[in-house]
Amino acid sequence: MEAVDRTGIALGIDIGGTGIKGAPVDLATGAMVGERFRLDTPRPAVPESVAETVGRVAANFAWSGPVGVTFPGVVSHGVVRTAANLDEGWLEVDAAELFGRVVDVGGHGPVRVLNDADAAGLAEVAHGAGRGQAGVVMLLTFGTGIGSALFLNGRLVPNTELGHLEIRGKDAEVRASVRAKEDGEMSWHKWAGKVEEYLSHVDALFSPDLMIIGGGVSKHPDKFLPLLTLRAPVVAATLANTAGIVGAALATGTQAE
């Protein structure tokens, strides 16, 4: 493939528990430039093998330019602090430096690494359901766990990890994630009740002006959104599976850490 290195375009790479996917993104529009490329997340998902896979994703685009990478855990100034869904060998790893060895940033500075929910939030605030919304905006992703991203007037407050708020003596994600719904064989109605209890707690703590629900359930808003009664408006995310890639790319031009 011909090299892609144009002004206003960055490569976004999204690391997930099952797949690592990426694409160049037009930062002005949030649109992917070309087809998304995906490889399986290696097992075990140790730093060296994941970095090698990230390098292969970048190489698919013959990339030279700014690069942003999501990570499923807390990331502080490029260093991994938690890695619940990958491998404990990631703890305290300088992921920005590690990924910088395998991708070509073309003189655009270090690789930007950020929490995956934070990346999805950046995408939704810039180009999705949160675009133009002032005040406090929250993105909550429901999947294997619950991820969160918090914004004040469009500026990210990173690494909130609100899926670990305690509800009835347990982490919220143990009660209200999609995995909990599936493991407990809950109906949409029963699951929505647990989601509402969790969101009501979040609402009481942060008084958001808008809540955006992301993750796989955002494809089925009609199944659960009408069942929720909350003070804050609640809407479905609009960028679906592209949000992580888009947000990672956007992070190359923001103060996302």
Order of alpha helices (4+ residues) and beta strands (2+ residues): beta-beta-beta-alpha-beta-beta-beta-alpha-beta-alpha-beta-beta-beta-beta-beta-alpha-alpha-alpha-beta-alpha-beta-alpha
